[in-house]
């Protein structure tokens, strides 16, 4: 099953949602992230997923390690629970007052293969760091989060301040205008969407986009930065889904 979607202005490419994507979107938004199959059948129907398609998708997801099944209840695997935590953090990033310092990580490990290098890049990007040059990653020190212990074995961490205008450095490190244009396109699409499938598609793309938000201090952002507006719109949609999930639970 594929839903018809299109690319929107501003680079907001809306990916077609498969049955797997619909199930994951619902479970990633559920707390706790588990649902009986009889509830899933009713929940996915408005998104164009039939019962037989759903059951086939659930079987494949269990086999692939996306889901765990106990009796007739499906829940996210540990790997996807970690993804849910990242998604929740993207909606509510923890910040602190910024006084001009920057975090800087320098990669010291050598002899790593391509897979290890790619994995490290993914981990550093997920921490909202950006690469200034090969092996040197940094960002403003405004995020209230520790660095994972495992990074200390392959990096050295410093506190630094740029000599020049930090706004110029931020523009060099992140495509801020492009990110903002895409966020505005997603907001417009979500506002105009009426069908459940179209709304889910737009907000699934919004979550992916929020994961790439650098969460910079206000003084480093372009005017009318849409990050908070996109977070607020997704939070409203998440409450809609939570109410829908809750109503299914009360009906049991």
N, C-alpha and C positions, 0 to 999 in steps of 0.2 A: 504494500500500500504506500503510495506517495501522494503528498499533498502539493498542489500546484502553487508555487510561489515565484517571485521574481526579484531581481536586483532593484534596489531603491536608489534614488539620488543620494549623493554623499557617501557612496561606497558601502551602504548597508545591504550586503548580500544576504538574503534570507534563504537559508538552506531548506530543502524539502525535509519534512519530518516523517520518518518512517514510524512503524508501530513501535519499534524499540525506543525511538526518540520520545514518543508520546509517553510511554511507560516511565522512562527515566525522568522526564520533566515532572511528572506527577509525584514520583517517589522522592526525587531530590527536593521537592517543595514540601514534603510531608515530614512532620516531627511527632512521633518516631517514623522513620522512613520504611513503613511496611503496610501492606494492604492485602486483604483476602482477595482471591481471584474473582469471587462473585461481585465484589465492589469494583474491581478493575474493569470488569465487563461493562458495567453501567457507566463508569467514569470516562472510558475511552470512546464510547459510542458517539458523543457529540463531535469528536475530532475525526470521525470517518473511519474508525478502526472497528471491524467486525469481530465477533466472538472467535471464529476459527482462526482469523489472522492474529488475534491477540494471543491465543493459546500456543500457536506455532512460535510466535516471537518470544513468549515466556520460556518455552523449552530451550530455544537457542540461547537465551540470555543466561539461563542456569548453566548450560553446558559451557558457555564462554567465561563463566565466573563473574558475570555482572550482578547476578542475583543469587540469593540463597532461599530455598524453599523448606518450610516446615509445615507439614500437613497441606492445607490449602492457602497458606499465607506466604506471600513473597516479600522479601526485604532486601535492601541493598547489601552488597558484599562489602567487606572491609575496605577494599580499594575505592569503591564508590562512596563509602562513608567519608573518606578523606576528601573526595571531590565535593561532597556536600558541605563539609566544613569550609573549604576554600570559597565555595559559592556564597555561603552565609557571611563570610568575612568580606567578600566583595561588596555585599549589600551594606555592611556596617563596618567599614575599616576603622581600626582604632588608631587615632592620631594623638599627637601631643603638640604643645606650643613649639614653634620653630624659631630658633635664634640665629640662624645663618650657617650652622654646621651641616656637613654632608657626610654620609657613610661612604666609605670607599673600601672595596674588597679587591685584593690583588691575588690572582690565581698563582699558586706556587708549585702545584703538582706538575710533574713532567711524565712523559712516557705513556700518556693515556691514549686509548684507542678512540676511534670516531664515535662509538656508542657512548663511551664514558663522557667525552667532551660534550656531546649533544645533551646527555642527561644533566650535566652540570649547568649548561646554558638554560635548560628548561627550569631547573630549580632556582637559579638566580633571577630569571625573568618573573617567576611566580612570586618572588619576594619584592617585586616592583623595582628591581635594580635595572639599570641600563648600561650598555657597554660603551665606554668612551673610546677605547682602543682595545686591541686584542689582549685579553687577560686582565683588564682594569674595568671594574664595574662600580657604579656609584649612584647615589640619589640623595635628596635632602633628608636630613635626620629628623623627620616629623612623624614617622610611623612608630607606634607604641607596640613593638613586637620584637622578641629576641630572634637572633639568627640560629638556625638549627645547629646542634652540636656537631653534626657530621661535616659541616663546612670548614671547621677549624683545622681539619686534617689536610685540606687542599687549598686553603686561602689564608691570607693575612688580612686583618681588619684594621682600618685606620679611621680617624676623624679628621676631616680636612675642610678648608674653605677655599673657594676659587678666588683668584686674584681679580678677575673681571666681573662683569655683571652676571649674577646667577641666572637671570632671566634668559640671557643669551645661551648659557650652558644648557638650560632646560629645553630650549627650542632645538638645540643641537642633538640632544639625547632622545627626545620623544617627538613624534609627529602630532603635535598638539592640535593644530588646525584641522588636520585630517580626522583625528579622533572626535573632535567636537562636531564636525560636519556629519559623521556617521551617527553619532548619538542623537543629533537633531532629526536625522532621517528616520531613525528607529522610533523616536517619540512620535513623529508625525504618522508613521505607519500604524503604530499601536493605537493611537487616538482614532484613526479613521477605520480601523478594522472592526468588523461587526461579527463575523463568523467565529465561533470558538477556535477553529483550526487556525485562522489567520492571526488571532490574538496570541495563541500559544506560540506560533512561529515567530512572531515579532518579539515576544518576551524571552523566548529561548535565545534569540540572537542578542537581546539586551544583556542577558546574563553573561554570555561570552564576551561581549564588549566591555562590560564592567570589570571583568577579570584583567583587562588590558589597561584600565584606567591607572595612570601613574600615581594618583592621589597626592598631588603636589600641594605645597602651601599656597594659599590664595594669592600671595604676591607674585608667584611665578606663573600664574595661569593667564591665558587670554581673557579679555572681557567677555561676560555672558557665558562663562563655562557651564555646559549643560550636565555635568556629572551628577550633581545632587538632584536635578530634575529627573534624570533617568533612574536614579536610585529610588526616588519617591514613587515614580510611576510603577516600577517593578514591585516595590513594597505593597502598593495598593493591589496589584494583580495577585501577589502571593497571598494576601489576606482573602481575596476572592476564592482562590484555590483551597485555602485552609478551611474556609466556611463550607465549600463544596465537599471536601473530604470529611469534615465534621458532621455534615448532614447525613452522609452515607453511614458514618459510624453510629449515629443516633438511631438510624433506621434499622440497624441490625438487631 
